[in-house]
Amino acid sequence: MVVACFFVVISTLAQTKVSGVVKDPTGMSVAFANVIFKDSNEGTITNEDGRFYLESDETYTDVIFSFVGYETKEIVLTERSTYKMEVILEEEAASLDEVVIFSGKQSKKNNPAIDILRKVWENRRENGVKKFKQYTYDKYEKLEFDLNTIDSALIKSPVFKGMEFIFDQTDTSKITGNTYLPIFINEALSKVYGDNLLNEEKEVLDGNKNSGFSNNQTLIAFVKDLYSDYDVYDNYLKFFDKAFTSPLSKTGIDVYNYVLLDSAYRDNKWCYNIVYYPRRKNELTFKGDFWVNDSTWAIKEINMQASKSANLNWVREVYIEQEFDVLNDSIFLITRDYFLSDFSLRKKEGARGVYGKRTTLYDNYVFDIPKDKSFYSNQVDPYQFQVYNRDDEYWKTKRMEALNNDEKGVYKMLDTLKTVPRFKALYNIGATLVSGYYQIGNVDVGPVFSVFGFNEAEGLRIRLGGRTYFTQNDPWRLEVFGAYGLRDERFKYGVSGKWLLDRKSRLTVFGGNRKDVEQTGATLTNSNDVLGRSLASSSLISVGANDRLTRINLTTAGFSLEPSKNLITRITGSYRTLKSATDTFSIDYFDENGDVQSTISQPEIEVSLNYTPGRKTSGYGVEQTIINDGDYSIFYLGYTLGLKNVLGGDFDYKRLQGLYTRPWNIGGIGRLLSTVEVGKVFDPVPLSLLNPVPGNQTYFSLYNSFTQLDYYEFVSDTYASLHLQHNFGGRLFSRIPGLRKLNLREVIGFRAVYGEVSDENIALNASNIVYQAPTEIYYEYSVGIGNIFKIFRIDFNFRGNYLSNPGARKFGVTGVFGFSF
């Protein structure tokens, strides 16, 4: 808990505050004990260390401590704020045997709490709005970020010199007991429409107000995605891209202890109170309690607090409250949802961090009024000026919950803060680390992380680039870069532009030109991004000689359209010239006269369809930020037509390609990522227009590549590949005592590809690459240890077959950096 001196300087809005620790007579902490103000419904439970913090806006004179197997203890409060209490609970003389049972593992037999839980399972039906054909309700959502654990050292820190006034807004969290400073707030009011027969839902934003950082739509959307909607009746609840076992799960009795603690009226409904807590450490579980009605067996209230030992990065605390109201005797509708997360680099109690809080209120439910299907399919303009500029009178009448004094002060404080030069400088540094670009006026310079690279053709490569940036929602954007190789002493460049013509349909035109060195064949599915560049083209360190590089001059132009959400159609015309970038690599081919040619000139027209159900984005400009990257399915289908004798084109051909990627959250055993790719070139073409199986000669673990293959080791014109990668999330390591505290995560992978190459394509080949297709399915597999220092994963890769190929790499080690919860 925070030491007493921290509480002296915090806001005194609450009338009664208590904190401390609960122990038994031997000095052992009593975890999950009940703490409640006398004659009230306001209470909490102690954490794994027996510590508690409880506050109320009301004035109370007594606090009661209880736990099954111990005598209930009532303490009189002599002061409004009482901190660092040490409460000793005496064992009940008639219940000594029960103490052993309830202080640790709970029996699954003859346990009344589990009997009640089984009633919840038996009577669980589609809950709330799902019980009706159609529904409509108002939804008010308040998002807030707070800097927490405020102390005198932080206030006097040189970082905040000239900004000390912001600490006038500090308050104390009723959940953790830590002081905090609100730094950002966003309010949104929406009308939600749904049709369970059509399986459709639509949310129409009516008002939005925010303070804090400018252009913060990405931040707002990111927080919303972290706190995505959930149903406590589900077996697993997904937060931070992790699947937590719900305390109401049918598998809950294997991971939770349950205790029937009390029974009482809650809003005129007789309910049972059940406390639950984890059976084992390091698993994705909660502790807390819930109230369940004795006739409908529906949840009336539930509190969930993530176990502090859960294998979760950067998150020190997760706390959830949900309240339900009774529409009639059998239907409970959610009325309030509160979610708090404490983000911190360290999990120690004294470490500073940031609270992310979401409060969602629901009201004005209306049922069984149908709307036409077209109502749900019609897209809404993502930005309407009046929605984002509602006056104060609107918010006074529309808010479902009044702002407290601290929240009101945030708007004023942050308006002042944005005028402080020091704050602007700190904000720019943070924005550069997040985006990779440094803003100078209306131009972003970067990406700063790609300034240096290396390959066999260019040697050390130096790159500088920039883009126009007025706001996150620019309707047009220009981007340029220049690069120079110290070995080949050549200048490379790229320029591209795009313009959003219609915001509603996202009709966009684009074009550009790039002259560069590239590792072609680094992916199976082709990309027509004119400024796209793979890591394989400029990795600083590689396995073996990375000399199979191509000089490319690519020009593209086209347009895209999004007729419905996340369904993008695109038509692109391109023209490219290709030739080898090194003396040791050849892309030569025989032309129709039997002469050897070393350069390819090729125009193409590509028509593609890209569907990403579940993808979430922020912004309404020509570029949008993806919020839930890697957490949605991808379906791609592309048809390419190569044109001969058009602009000097060398080949006529047709290419068809498809890709399907899907992430799978598999309950309590982790997350699987799967990708299937298929493709075929229907006419004879040379090496540079075929589909080499993508090898990987870097030391990075690159998904959708084959780590133990060299570039161009396999060449195909027809292919099918499968990639599987499963992250167990530490569920195995958490059961090994010596590894438990390290919070490591187990990752396994499997990759396979089948391919063919025709005799006609082999006959065209005049390069120094010997064509071999994986007609016997090539495969490899890997085992990895992730979450090393919370940011690194190391993979041990094994080649499954084709071990007799010249220079075949049977084993390799790769790694990848990344931030994940």
Protein Blocks (a to p, Z undefined) as FASTA:
>chain_A
ZZfklmmmmcckbfbdcddddddfkopacehiacddehiabdcdddfkopacdddfbdcf
bdcdddehiacdddddfbfbdghiacdddddfklmmmmmmmmmccdfehpfklmmmmmmm
mmpccehjllpmbdcdddddddddddehiafklmmpmklgoilmmmmmgccdfklopacd
dfbdcdddddddddfklopacdddfbdcdehjehilmmmmmmmmmmgccdfkbmbdceeh
iacddfkbfklmmmpccddfbdcdeehiacdddddddfbghiacdeddddddfklopafb
dcddddfkbccehiabdcdddddddfblmbccdfbdcddddddfbfcfklccdddddddd
dehiaehiacdfklmmpccdfbdfklmmccfklmmmmpmbdcdfklmmmmmmmmmmmmpm
klmmmmmmmmmmmnopacehjaccddfklmbccdfklmpaddddddddfbfmlcbdcddd
ddddfklopacddddddddfblklopacddddddddddehkafbdcfbfkbccfklmpfb
dghjdfbccddddddddddddfbghiacdddddddddddfbfkbccbdcdfkopacfbdc
dddddddddddehiacedjbfbdcdfkgoiaccdddddddddehighiabdcdddddddd
ddddehjnocadddddddddfbdcdfklmccddddfbfbdcehiafkbcehkbccfbdcd
ddddddehhmmmmmmmklmmnopacddddddddddddfklmmmpccfbdcdddfbacddd
ddddehihhlaccdddddfbhmlgghiafbdcdddddddZZ
